[in-house]
Amino acid sequence: MPPNNDPNSRETLAVHTSLLFDPIQKSFLKNVSVEVNTKTGAIARLYQRDSSHLPGPLSEHDIDLRGKVVLPGFVDSHTHIFLHSDKERLHSHQMRDESPVERTVRAVNHARAALLAGYTTYRDLGTEALGNADANLRDCINRGLTPGPRLLVATEALASNGSYEIRTENRLARGSAVGLTLPRASDPADGVWAVRAAVRRRVGEGADVIKFYADYRRRVMRFPPDTEGPGGRLLFPPDRRERNPALPLYSQEEMDAIVAEARLADVPVAAHAAETSTALMAVRAGVTTVEHIFADTSRCRDEMVAEMAGRGTIWVPTLSTAEEGFDEHKFECCKRAVKEAFDRGVRLAAGADTGVFNHGRNCREMEIMIEAGIPVEDVLVAGTYTGWHACGGDASGFRFGWWDEGNRADIVALDADPREDPKAFRKVSFVMKDGLVWKRDGRPVDAFPATQWPEEEAAESAEESGTLREPAAIPLRSALCAASTASPSAPSFGGPTPATSSIKGSRDPTPAATSDVGWETDSFDVNLG
Ligand SMILES: [Zn+2]
């Protein structure tokens, strides 16, 4: 079909590409154009051109991504938006010591960093002691108050009593006035009906996905961690693995009940598992995904891989955290295990457990998968289309991570080809989410106002003071509304409406508002903490 070149049409814009990855066909396609409906933020039409040439002159609203590698927006299937690197502060200390305000401000920065790194969707698996704040942040992003990936959240993870919580020795009796009171790190529930009630509670609180801990290192207080000074160390503790092994938190019946109840609510289920034996229980219960790498290579492994492949269970191995936490030998074992599972037909989703290290570096997970020997095309599927399935597919309320009419217009362009350049995922040149452009030519597109005064008043004061008139500024939310009713490429490419031109003005190469709010820069190593 020919492209829509109606110059009077303000409802669509075209994104022209010369190399586009299609996760369904698992191949790179040449000369595809994507028409985006600027009012709905959805893909209106996809068509392949005869050549790399454009069918006609480029309209001012259209976007030319020829020469770049174009992909659906990335999906990180395992994140914690409220956490920052463990190396900056242990995550248990973040939960214990950081104020809710600090954690929220950090999360806002994390969301920006992720979006600019090409991540248009996050499957966020637990606030870690911040209640349902992830649902609130999700809603703020969806309302256009602050930029970020589309969040699909778990709120609090389910765990059995006494199993996943902030540990302290300064607690003589739970719930008493003696000793510390700490925020809870999970929603504790035990027994078939109690776990069903907990799932209902999570759904009622706004969860998009149910997460539960199938196992955890829950005996830590039997041999408490070492501290500095006299009396700070146990004199003869058992070795590390004996000291605090990952143990099942739930019986098979409880896991079955969690999944059954989540199915009634049409919500996907993610199971944290460190051991293959408990992972196998979760897989048999029918979970959507199993999270993490497994600590052992026990006899269950063959059985588990077969069961996952047979059932279509998605494995989110979080190899990035294995790289952070394990020695080289163990990390290599993890990579081999994932490659082996892939070879035997297990579906993989790229979820980095981002938050254990800083947001914006999410692509490390895809890099490691490629290093493990998984073909680039399959890794791209794990980072896009399978991520959508991990989010529940259509049950998520959206279609993303693949190309079709009506899907969300989430588009990422790289300056390098991941088939040739192992660091290609770090070279994000362009980001569109829901039809709105957030990054162009490798630079953030700033939608923050230079002034809060109405346009006319700002113009008057500029004239009076003899300064050059800055383009009128509009609040971010208005910018999004204006852009969505005019052209979502307005921040990048300008347009005739006042709202459009004001955003265009903020595209100065070194915009003050950009540095003020701490946008991620070109540097991959920038730390937004
Ligand atoms: Zn996690």
Residues whose N, C-alpha, C, O or C-beta is under 5 A from the ligand:
A	BS01	ZN	L125 D353
